[in-house]
Amino acid sequence: MNNLYDIVIVGAGISGLCAARELREKNFLILEKMEHPGGRILTRYHGEIAYDVGAIFGYRESNLNFSLPSSELIAEKNDIGLFYIGKVHYGSRIEECLSKVGLTKEELEQVKQFSRKLDLNLLSPKIYKILNAFFQVIHPGEMKEYIPERFRDTFIRFASNHHKNGNGELIQYLTDLVGDRMRLDAEVLSVEERGDRVYIEYIRQEKKYSLQAKSVLLTVPAPIAYKLLVTMNKEARNFLHSVRYARGSVVVLALPNHLICDFSYIVTVGASPNTVIRQNKGDICLLSCYYIGEQAQEILTLPDNEVITKTINHLNALGIGTLSQEQLNFTDIKHWPLIGPIISEEFIANQNSQSIRPSERVFLVGDYTLNTKLPYGMVAAMNSGNKAVALIQAFLNQTLTSNYFSWATEPLTDAYLYKITQNKPIFVGRKAEGTVAYYGLILQAEYDQSLRDYLLENRRDFLWEYHQGYGVTAEDSTLVLEGLLEAKVSHEILLPSLQRLVELFFEGNTGAFHTIPFNRPGRAKYWLGPSPDATAHAGYLLHRVAPILYQKEIEACCRFLQANQQEDGGFQGRWFPSRMITTYYALRLLHRMNCPVAVERAKCFVLNQQKKNGSWQDSVIETATAILALRTINPDEPVIDRGKKWLVEQKSSNGWRPEAVLYYWFETEENERLFFHGVDRGKITTAWAMLALAD
């Protein structure tokens, strides 16, 4: 139960990260086999020079459904080239390059007819090889292996523009949004749906782990997905089996810019590498040399120094400059066993809505899953991630509606509304409230898996509201967080919520938490400013979950509480009729942080409030929280038994009698003040009593 997630995303490529961005409010985890995110987008650095050894053409901001601070886009506007029979033929377009090769009229007519009819039977072997060279600028396989619709790519001059910081800046932006909800170097072994859960096993640092999730986004390439899935439907099995990938290698050479003639990219016929892409990096020129298919296989087993030597020899044969080992600023090599899918007839024929959903709770994600004629590349990968989000949210919402409808429709309190006038309060009416936050207290008192899941599903920006639609507050969020903590929800699931709690509500100047976010006006002036309730409760939770990470904030909370302890030793909250609740929250944090003077004063306050009958103010909630406060310091405190005895005597067949639990007011636009007096319907008071009576 410690490792139950709404969603586990297998693979941290661009599709998985785009999906994660849209699912930020969900409880998700990303597992990535590599030691870095990005998948086939991989930017490396040599000093201040960024270069891509994966997807090399710069992303277009117009293709993003979000904005990010992109680095300069460097345009490469020089001619492209076709290396054929010992010479490079340059032109601004593919047709211009072809016109310089010396083709006969009949051969030029072949090209013209092929561009119209997309029929390979029209091409001679010679013309096929030439056109295939241009085709492989973007596709890693042989043209004859692809669907005819893709043959048009042969005649497209691709923009080889690139961002100064590489495509990796896009990955970094998305990774920062994910935060610590990603585990790198985590190799997934299996994904198996059983009942209402998906079970995931993985290895990390030679240790085996297992997780459970309500759903899984499987974003790895098709051959890997096929191996990981223990259970899948027939359509998915056929589809994954039909997706073939080509191999590719990238060799990067960095040289002084003046040594290489200007061009954008060159394709080769009957030579290696298949494509050479030139990028300007100030005084440095980068040559990214792509070996595809058979050419990639030739260099795969060679030592790196031999690959570099072989590549230099090939480049010298192109006549683009005189290269030598001594002139190189740096080199790099990246081998890709699965550089990209081959978009074959079989691949497209087996692609449908059933094939990309192997089982009810598992969704395939990635460029190859997009049901278009170009299921390949960065744009397709990003779009597939966004599409998967819509599918998985619909699935989770359907599950939520069917499983948790009763929780969402059962308010825990009745708010009695009064309009405050100069003469007297005027009763306005009664309103049912409390569909979220106080369920955290109920979960704390008695574990219920469906309630636990309901609360996890009802996060808003990782936090919680008092009532659905009211907006998140610090006090409401801490109530839920403590309930989830006691329900054994793992710390790594709770950490993003605590992080958001600190970001929205903690103020460094006062060392305290506020009730509402700083950028949101309160419904009355008194809503603003530090809150003892939120400060005590949040500080306690931070200390339990991440004491080292939030040491400064916890210590600041203690200083604030000590400075705001009242003369009688108690603490006064802002929202609860009970002073004892705030005192209990404050006392347990101060006790954990070894603040003996403040703890002793608070203890004396609690002891002095007990009545002869064993209760505190003849109140179930006051008595329960007083018992909890004293038990924090000394479980054997003698007066605790008297308080417990009184609590037991108050219990009826329906639990404990309801009490007031909350009050607040807000000011209307007409400068009227509406006062809300929140009274428990019984479950909140009962939960406090159960916590106090628990061993």
N, C-alpha and C positions, 0 to 999 in steps of 0.2 A: 504494500500500500504506500510505501514511502516514495515510490518512483512511478506514480501514475500521472501522465501528462494528457492534456487535451490532444496535442499533436506532437509527434516526433518527426522531424524532417531529416531524412537520410541523404546527406550530401550538401555541401556548402558552396555549390556553384551559383551562377547568377540566377537561375530559376528558383532554387531553394531560398536564396537570400531575398529575392523580390517577394516571394510568398511570405517569408518571415516578416518583412516590413509591414505587409498588410495585416498580419496576424499578431501584431505587437500586444494587443490586449488579451490574447489567449495565453494559456499556460503551455508553452512549447519548449522543445529542446532540439538543437541541431547536432547531429553526429557527422563528423567529417574524418575520412580516413587519412588525408594528408595532414601535414603540419602547418598548412596555410589554407585559408578559404579561397574560393574563386573558380575552382574547377579548371576549365579550359581557357579561362582568362587568367593569365599569369604575368604580372609585371615584375621585373627584376631591376636592380639598381647597381650602378657602378659609380660611386661617388654621387654626384648630383644628376647623373644621366639615368633617366628611366627608359626602359625598353621592354617590349612585349615579346614573349616567346610562345604565346598562345594566340588568341584572337588579336590580330595586329592592327586592323583598320579601326580607327577611333570611333567610339560610340557617338551617336547623334543625340543631342539633348532633346530633340523633337520626338524621339522614340520613347522617352521616359515619361512615366505618369507621376513623376515627382521632380523636384528641382534640387540641385546640389551645386556647390561652388566648384565648377569645373576649371581646370587649368587651361592655358592657351591652346587653341586648336591650330596646329601647324598644317597648312595646306601644301600638298606636293603636286604642283601643276605642270611639271615637266612632262615630256613625251613618254609614252610607253614603248617597249621594244619587243620584237620577235627575233629570237636567235634561230637561224635556219641555214644549214650548209655553210658553217664557218663565219657567219656575219650577223650582226644585229641590225634589223630593219626598224627604224623609228617612225612614229607617227602619233598624232594626237588622238586618233581613234583606231579601233581594230581594223576597219576597212582600209585605212591609210597604210597601216603596216602590211596588210595583205597585198595591196597594190604594188608594193616595192619588192616583193619576193620574186617576181618574175613568173607569175602564173600565166598559163595560156588562157585564151578566151573561153575555152571549154571548161577549164578549171574554175575560172571566175564565175561562170554561169552555174556551176555546181554549188558554189558558195551561195549565190543569190537564190537559187531554188531551195536549197536547204534552209535558209533563213525564213522562207515562207512556209514550207511544208513540214519541216522538222522531221525529215525521214532520212535515217542514216544510210539507207540503200542508195541514196543519190550520190554518196561520197566515195571517191576512190581512196585507197589506203593512204596515199600521200596527203590528200586534203583532210582526211580524218585526223591524221597525226597533228597537222598544223592547228586545226580548230580545237582539238582536244587539249593542246597546250594552253590556249586561252581559257578553256572551260575549267582547267585545274587551278586557275588563280583563286577560285572560290570553293571548288569542290575537290575532295581528296581522292575520288575514284575515277575510273575510266568513264567517259561520256556514254559509252554503249551500255553501261550498267544502270543508267538512270532513266526515269520516265521522260518521254519526249518534251513535256512542258518545260523541263529544265534546260533543254538544249539552247533556249534563247539566251541563257546566261553567257554563252560563248561570245556574244556580240556586245556585251556590256563592258565599258571601261569603268572599272571600279575605282572609286575615290580612295586613295591611299593616305588620306589625312590622318593625323595622329595627335593626341593630346600630349602636352609637354610632360605631364606626370604619368602618362600611360593609362590604359584602361583600368589599371589597378586602383585608381582613385575612386572609381565607381564601386568596386568591391569594398574598399576601405570605408566608404560612406555607409554602405549597407551593413557592414560588419559592426561599425560603431553603434548603429541602431539596435542591433541584436544584443550587444553588451556581453554579459557573461553567460548567456544561454546557449553557448556553443562549446562543444568538446572536440578539440582537434586531436589528431593522432588516435582516433577512435574508429577501428575497423569493424563494421557491422558484419556479423556472421550469418544471421538469419532473421527473417521477418515472417511471423506466423500469426494469422488471425484465429483466435479461439473464443467462441461465444461473443461477449460484448467487449472484448479487449484484443489488442494486438500486442504480441510479445516480441521484444527485440533483444537479441543477444549480440554483444560486441566485445572486442578486446581492446584494452588500452594499457600501455606500459606493461605488457605481458600478463595482465590480470583480466579475468573474464567477468563481465557484468551482464545484468539483465534489467530490462525496463518494461513497463506496461504503458500503453497509450490507448486513448479512445479512437485515434485515427493516425495514419502514417502517410506522409508525402515522400514517395520514393523517387528521388531526383537524380539518381545515378544513371549512366548509360545503359542501354537495353541489355547487353550481355551480362552485366553485373546484376541488374535487377532480376534477370532470369535465374541466376544462381542463388540469390538471397531469398526469393519467395518460396516458402514451404508450401503454401496453399495458393492456388490461383485458378481462375476459370479457364475454360477451353479457349475462349477468344483471346485472352491475354497471353496464354501460352503460345498460340499460333503467331500472334503479333510479335512478341519478343523474339521468338525464334526466327522471324523473317527479317529482323533489322540487323544488317551487317555494317561493320565499321571498317574504315581504311586506316592504315598505319601512316604516321608522318613524323618527320624529324625537322627541327629548326636549328640552323647554325648561324650564330650572330657574330659578325666581324666588325670591329670598330676601328676606323682609320681616320687620318687627317682628311678633312673635306676636300682639299684641293687635289688629292691623288685620284679621285674617282670622277668620271664625267657625270653630267646631270641626266637623270631619268627618274621616272616614278617607279616603274617596275618592268622587268624583262621576263618573258616566258621563253622556254627553250624547247626545241624539237629534237629528239634523239640525243639529248645531253642531260647532264646533271649539274646543279639542282634544277628542279622543275620550274621554280619561280624565284626570282631575286627581287626583293623590295628594298628600295633605297629611302632612308630617312635622314633629314638634316637635323642635327643636334648642335647648332652653333658651329664651332670649329671642327666638330666631329661628324663623320658620316657613318651611319649604321647600315650595313648590308645584312638583311635577314634572308637567309637562303633556305628555301623549303624543299625538302626531299619527300616525295609522295609515293606510296605504293611500292613497286619493285625497287625504285631508287632508294627509298627509306630502308628497305631490307638490306641493301648492299652495305650501308654504313653502320647498321645497328650493332654489329659485333666488333667493329674496329675500335681501337683505343682512341681517345679524344685527340691526341696529337696527330694521328693519321687522318682523322676526319677533317681537321683543320687544314692539313697539307693538301688533301684531296680537293677540298672546297676551293682553296686558293688557286690550285691548278685549273679547276673548271672556270673560275672567274677570269683568270688571265686569258683563257681561250675565248672569252666573250669580247675582249678588246675594250673593256671599260676603264682600263688603267693598268699600270704595272704594280702588282701586289707582291709583298714578301712578308715573311714572318716578322722581320725586324720592324716593319712599319705599323704593326698592329698595336692599338692602345689596349684592347682587351678582347676576349672571345668568350662565347658561351654556347652550350649545346643542350637541347632539350628533345628527348625522344617521347613521342606520344603513341602508345599502343592503340588508342582509340581516339584518333584526332577528329573524326566526324562520321556521321552515318551516310550510307549510300542510299539515295532516294530511288529505290527500285520499284518496279511494278508490283512485286509481291509485297513489299513494305506498305505501299499505299493501299493496296487491296485489303490488307488485314487490319487497317487502322479504323477504329470506330469507338463509340462511347463506351462499349463494354470492354474493349481490349485495353483501354487505359485505366480501368478500374478492376484490378484482378480479383478483389473481393469487396465486400460492403464497406470496409473501413480503411482500405489501402488504395491510394491514388498514385498513378504514375505521372511524373512531372519531368519536363525537360524539353529541349527543342524538338526531339523526335516524336513527342506525343501530340504536337499541335496538328490538328486535322486540316492542314493546308497543303498546297503543292510545294511549299518550301519549309518543311519542318527541320530547319537547320540554321544555326547561327545565333548571335546574341539577341537579336530582336525576337526570334522565335522562342528562345529560352525565357526571356523576360515575359513575353505574352503567355507562355504556358504556365509560368508561376502565378500570374494574375488570374488566369482561368481556373487554376486549381484552387485558389483561395475562394472563389465564388462557389465551387462545388463543395468544398469541405465546410464552409460556413453554413451552407444550406443543410448539409448533413448534420452538423452539430446543433443547429437551431431546431431541426426536426427532433433530434434526440432530446434536447432540452425541453421542448414543448410536451413531448409524450411522457418523459420521466419525472419532470419537476413542476408540472403545472400546479399541483396542490400547494407547493411551497410558495410560489409566486402570488397566489391568490389568498393567502392567509395573513393579514396584518396582525401584528403582535400588540399594538396599542390603540387606544382611542384617545384622540386629541380633542379636548374641550376648548373651543375657541371663544375668546372674549375680546370685545373692542374696548380699549381703555379710553375713557373720557375724563374730563376734568372733575366730574362729579362722582362717577362710580363705574365699575366695569359692567359692560352689557353683554350678556350671553348671546353668542351668534349661532352656535350649533356644534355638532360633533362630527369628527372626521376620522376615518380609519387610516392608520399609518403604521409604518414599521415593517416593511417586507424584506429588508436586507440585513442591516447591521446587527440587530439584536439576535439574529439567528446564530451569529458567531458565539454569543454567550451560551445559547442553548446547545450548540455543538460542543462547546467546552465542557458542559455539564454531562452530556451523554452522547457518545459517538453514534453517528448515523451516516452511512456512506452516501446516500442520496442527498442528504443535506450538505455534506462536505462538497460534493460535486456541484450542487446548486450554487453554493457560495463562490466556488472557483469560476463557474460560468458567468457569474454576475459581476465580475470585475469591470470597472470603467477606468481605462488608463492605468490598469494594475491596482486600482484602489476601489473603495466601496462607499455606498451611500446609506443613509438612514432608511430611505424609502426610494423605490425605483423612480428615477427622474428628478430627484431632489438635488443631485450634485454631490460629489465626494467631499468628505471632511476628514480631518485627522482622527477625531474621536471615533467616528463610525468605522474607519479603516482599521484602527487598532483593535476594536472589538472583534472584527472578523479575523484579523491576523492571529490573535491569541487563540481563537477557536480552532483555526486551521493548524496552528502549531501544536496544540494539544491533541489534534486528530492525526498527528504523525505525518503531516505533509512535510516533505523534505525541505531543508533549508535552502537548497538551490532554487526551488520553486518560489519560496517566499522572498528571497533576496531582491528580485526585481521590484516587488511591491514595497519593500522597505527602502530601497534606493529611491523610488518615486516619492515615497512619503517624505524623505529627507529633502528631496529636490523642491517639492511643492510647499512644504510647511515649516521647515526648520529655518530659523533666523539666527545667524551667527552673532549679531550684535547683542542680543539678549540671551542667547544660549537656550532658546526655548522653541517649542512648536506652536504654531498658530492653528486655529480651527479650520480656516478656509485658505485656499491658495492666495498668494500675495497679489496676483493679477486679477482677482475677482472681488468686486465690492461685496461687503456683507449686507444682509437685509436689515441690519440695524448697526449703529456705531459700535455697540458693545461686542459685536461679533469679531471685531478687529482686535489685534494685539495678541500677546502671548496667552496661552491657555495652560493652567496647571494640570488639568486632566490629561490633555494630549501630551504634554511634556513628560509627565510621570509614566504614562502608559507606553508611549513610543520609546522612551529611554530604556525601559525594562525589556521591551521586545528586541531592541537593538543589542542589548547586552546578552540576551539569550541566544540570538542567532549569529551575530557577527561582532563580537566584542572588540576584536582587534581592528577590524576595518573601520568601525565607527567609534573608536575610543574617544576622540575629541568631542564628538557630539554627545556621547553618554556623560562624559565628565561635565560638559556644559549644562546638561539637563540637571545634574545633581547640584551644581552651583545655583542654578535658578530656583530650584525647589527649596534649598536651604535659605536662600534670601527671601523667599515668599512664605515661609512657614509662619503661621499666626502665633500670637502670644500664648495661646493655650496649648500649642503643640500640634494642633490639627491643620488641615489644609482645606481651603475653600475653592470649590470648582465653580464653573460658570453655567453648567447645563443640568446637573443632577440635583434634585431636592436633597439628596443624601450627601452630607459632608464626609461620611465614613467611606464612601466609595473612593473619593479623591484621596483621602488620607491613606487608605489601603494601597492604592496604586503608588503613591509617593513613598510610603514606608518600605515597600518591598524593593524598590529600586535603590533607595538609600542604604538599606541593609546589605544588598548585594555589593554595593560600592564602598562599603565600610565607612559609613558616616555616623559614628556612634552617638554623637551629641544630638543630632537631629532625630535619629531613630529612638533614642531614649525619651525625648520630648514627645514624639508621636505616640510612643507606647503609653506614656502617662496619660495623654489625652484620651486614648481608647479606654484604658482601665477606668478612668474617672467618669466615663459616660455610662457605664453599666448600671442598670437598676437592680433593686433587690430581687425582683422575680427572675433575674438572669438575662433579661433582654436588654437591648439598646433601643431606647425610645419606643418600646412596644412595637417595633417595626421588624418585619422579617428581613428586609434588605439591609437595614442598619445592623441588625444582629449578625446576619450572615457575613457581611464584609468586615465587621469587627473581629469575628472569629478567624477569618482568613488573614487579617492583618496580624493578629497575635500569633497565629500558627506559623507565620513567616519567620518570626523571631524565635519563638520557643513552642514547639508542638505540645509540650507538657505543661503549658501555662494553666494553673488550676481553674481559672474562671472560664476557660473554654468549655468545660463540661457543663457548667451551669447554662451557658448560652445554647449549647446543643440540646439540652433537655427542654429548654423553652421552645426551641424551633420545632422539635418533634411534637410537642403538645399542640402546636398551631396547625399541624397538617390535617387536612380533611381528605375525603375520598377522591377529591378532584385536585389534590395538591395543596398549595398554599394560597391564601387570599391575595388578590391583586393589590398592588400599591402604585403610587405615583412614581414614575421613573425618569421623567424628563420634562423640562419646561424651557420655553424660549419665546421670544417675540420678534416680530419684524415690523418695519414701518412701510406703509403703503405710499403710493405716489401722491395720495391726497393728504399725506402727513398724519395719517391715522396709525395707531399702534395696535396690532393684533397680537394677543397673548395666547400661546398654545400650552395647555396643561396636559401632558401626556401620561395616561394611566395604563398600566399593564393590564392585559386581559387574563393574566394568570401564569403564562409560561415563563416570563422573565423572572418574576419573583420566585417561582418554583426552581428555576435554574440556579439562582443565587443560593437558595437553601440547600439544594443538592450538592453544590460545590463545598459549602461549609460543613456538611455532614459526611462528606466522603472521607475515607481513611487516607 
